[in-house]
Amino acid sequence: MQRSLSGQRIYMARVTHLPRLTQADLAAQLYVKHQINMSVNMLSRIENGERYATDKELDAFARLLRIFTAWLIGETKDPKRK
């Protein structure tokens, strides 16, 4: 199965984030800061292209990882918020 661009980019942003975030860390932050209940399995499925992220989830990922939502969906080449 071909991975989704946003899933690939969520993975890249997560593993390059300082401090580095595990899937469990990111899932916990999604719940605490955005009230999005996402299991590690669901996050893994998004990163592997087996599940698409909703608009609300993409916005939360971008905020938590300090990246542009537009980068997650391929509209810009610059991932980092200034």
Secondary structure, 3 states (H helix, E strand, C coil): CCCCHHHHHHHHHHHHCCCCCCHHHHHHHHHHHHCCCCCHHHHHHHHCCCCCCCHHHHHHHHHHHCECHHHHCCCCCCCECC
